[in-house]
Structures are given as C-alpha cells and as structure tokens.
Amino acid sequence: MLEKLKEELVQLHLELPKYNLVVWTGGNVSARDPDTGLVVIKASGIRYEEMHPQHMVVVDMSGKMIEGDYKPSSDLYSHLYIYKHREDVGGIVHTHSVYATAFAAVNQPIPVVLTAIADEFGGPIPCGGFALIGDDAIGRVVVESIGKSPAVLLKNHGVFTIGKNARAAVKAAVMTEENARTVWLAMQIGTPDEIPPEDVEKLHRRYSHDYGQHKESIHD
C-alpha cells in the first residue's frame, strides 16, 4: 500500500541527517496521500541509516493502523491534528535542529532580518508554547502558532514545518535551520536590523509567484 509514497519518505528522511537537522533516531517526516487521505509516517525509534520502506506505517486520520509491522512515531497524533485542521497541508516534518532549537529553548522567534527569511517564511519564524509529547498537544500548539509561516518553533522542544507535500515540508525544515544559524551568528556581532514589513511582503510575493520556472514561461 502506497509503496511509491513510502519510498519517497525514506529518501526524504535521509535528507534530515544530510543537512544536520537530526541525530540518532530523533525527528520524523509524514505525508498525507491526496487520493486516499491516509497518512504515512515513520516507525518510532528507527535509525535513519537502517530505514527502509517497511519501516513506514500507514494510518487513517483517527490513528488506526492500516498497514505496518511497527509502532508509529510518538508524534503521530500531533501530525494527525495538524492534518485535520489544515486541509492545505500534505507533509509535516519535525526536527531538533541545533540553531533553530536554540531559539526555541529561549522562547524567541527567529526575526526576519534576512531576505531569505522574508522569501521563504513571509515574516519572522514564530515560536509557540510548550507542550508534552504523546497526544495531540504539540499539534494544537503548531496550529495555533504557525500562522501563514511554513515553520514554527516549539518552546523548549524543536521545530515543526509544513508544506503542500512532504518534500516542501523538508525544504522548509532545511531553510529554517540555515537561517537560524545565520541569524545566530549575526547576533554574535551585533543586533541585526529587521526588514520593514512592506518589503517583507514584496520579497515573499516575488519569491512565491515569480521565482523559479513556471510552465507558461517554459519554451520547447
């Protein structure tokens, strides 16, 4: 069941250690299949270098196991809460990436002091409150705090990112850590200046609508 999506998720999970976003068995990626509405998420406690499609678990939106031989990630119910309350979300990533989590540890958003942050996030990367792992409490904080951003920090915990699919959510996780690192380094030199909101809006709009390749502008 959903073999192609499982294979894709294995490859996307491997992006997390590649970009130094996770260590050992921490973190996870999930995806919602647009055709069936089922969710695929990694099994709990599987090391990334040992991960295979059979370590992906398929569940329905209530958390009922549809297919899989392993216990799903402990973040499952938070992922499901996000999917239930954000119909636009097709992929979710959770990491404890070092620089971004440092901001979460002191309950601070990542300010929009770089054009890259304005481009990707459309404003500061927000920081939500504290919640315990196990049920849907973390998902509730994510939905309440993330706003229009594809990323949110969770106080004393780490990072959650969302996207139209799992690949987009992984990209947001990579960009969150990259920008967090640069902002932290800038703060060691001085106090970075935030970009004015009107310029943030212009940058985000350009990046969202004009950047990259679009079918109507591609010629044979």
N, C-alpha and C positions, 0 to 999 in steps of 0.2 A: 504493500500500500504506500502510495506517494513516494516511490523509490527515487524519482528524479529530485524531489524536494529534499529528501534525506541526504542524498549525495551532495547537493548544493550546500546544505547546512554543515556537513562535515568540513567542506572546503572553507566555508565562512568562519567556522570555529577556529580553523588553523590560522586565520588572519589575526586573531586576537593575540596569541603569543608572538607572532611575527612582528607586530607593532608594539610589543611590550605593554599590552593592556591587561594581561592576566598572568598569574603564576600558579603552578601546580594544577589544582582542579577548580580554581575559582572562576566565576563568570559563566555566562551562557548566552546562547542565541536561540531565538524561537522564530517560527514563521507560521502564518495563517494561510492555508490553502484557499485561494479565492473561489474555487469551484465547489468544494465540499464544506468549507467553513471549519474544517478540522485544524488542530494546531499540532505542530511538530516541535519538540524541544529535546534537548539532550538529557541523557540519564544523569542522575546525581553521582558525583564523585569519580567521574571518568577522566583520566589524564588525556590531555589533548593529543599527545603523540601516539596514544593507543586507540584513538577514536575511530570508529567505523560506522557505516550506516545502521548496523544492528543496534548501535547504542543510542539511536534516535527513537523517541517514544511518541506515539500518536494518541492524542486525547481529543474528546469533544469539548465544547465550551463550558460544560459543567465540571470538567476534570476527570470524567470517566475514561478509563483506559480502553482504547480501541485496538491498539496494536503495540506490542513491545514486551520484552522479557526483563526489563529493568525498571527500577523505581525512578520516576521523573525528577527533574531538578527541584530543589526545595523552593525555588522561586516560581514554580508553576502557577500557583493561584494569583500571584501578583501579575504575571503575564496575562492570564485569562481576564482579570479585572480590567486591565488596560484595553484588551481587545474588545471586551463587551461595551466599554464606554467611549471608544474611539474607532468608529467604523472605517476611518481612513487609514488605519494602521494595519500593515501586513507583516511587519517584522519588528522584533524587540531585541535589544542587546543589553546585558548587564555586565559591568566590569568594575574592578577596583583599581583602575589605572592610577599611577602614583601621584602625578601632579594634580590631576583633577580631584582625586580623593583628598589631597591635602587641603584644597579649598573647602571640600565638604566637611573635613574634620574641624574647621574653624567656622563653619556655618556661613560661608561667604559665597555669593555668586561670582562667576568669572566676568569681569567687566568688559564692555565692548570697546576695547582700546586698540583693536587691530581690524583692518579691513576684512581679513579672513573670517573674523567672528561675525562681523556685520553681514558678509556674504552668506555664510552657511547657516547662521542662527537667527539673524534678523534682530539682534539685540543681545543683552547680557545672557549668559547661560545661568538660569535660575538655580537656587538651592532650596529644596523643600525640607520639611521637618524630619524628625526621627521616627522610625517605625521598626518593629521587630520582624524578623524573618519567620516564615512558616505558613501564614494565611495570606489574605489579600491586602493586608495593611499597607505594605510598601506600594502596591499598585494604586491604592487610594491616594497616597501622597504624590505619586507620579502624576496622576490625572489632575489632581488639584493644583499642582505647582508648575507643570511643564509649559502651560500656555501655548503659544504658537511656535515655540522652540522645538527642534528635534532632540534636544538633550536636557536632562535635569540632573543636578547633584542631589544626593540624599544625605542629610546631616549625619555625620559620624559613620557613614557607610560607603558610598561609592557613586557610581554613575549608571543611569538608565538612558538609553537612546531609543528612538522610534523612527520608523520610515514606512514608505508605501510598500516596501518589501524588505526582506532580511538584509539584502545587500546594501540598501540605502541606510538601514539602521547601523550596520557595521561601519560604513563610511562616516556616519555622524559620530560614532564612538572614537574612531581614529582621529577625526578632526577636533573632537573635544579635548583629547589628551595633548595633541600637538599644540593647540592654542593655549591650554592651561600651562604647559611647560614654558612657552614663550612669555606669557604674562607673568608667571612667577619669576623668571629671570629678569624681566624688565623691572619688577618691583624691588629687586636687589640693588638696582641702580638708582631708582628714584620713584616718583609717583607718576604712572602713565596717565596721559590725558585721554578721557573718554571721547569718542566720536559723537558729534551732535546728532540727536535723533533723526533730524530731517536728512542728514547724509547717510545714516544707517539705513533708512528706508530706501533711499535711492540705490545704495550699494546692493541691498538684498533683492530689490526688484530686478536690477540688471542681472544679477547672478542667477536668479530664479527663472528669468524669462529669455535672456539674451545670450548667456554664456553657453558655450559648447555647441554641438551640432544639432540642428533641427531639420526634420525631414523636408520642410518646404524650402530649405536653403541648400540642400544637397543635390548636386547635378551629376548625371552619369559621366 
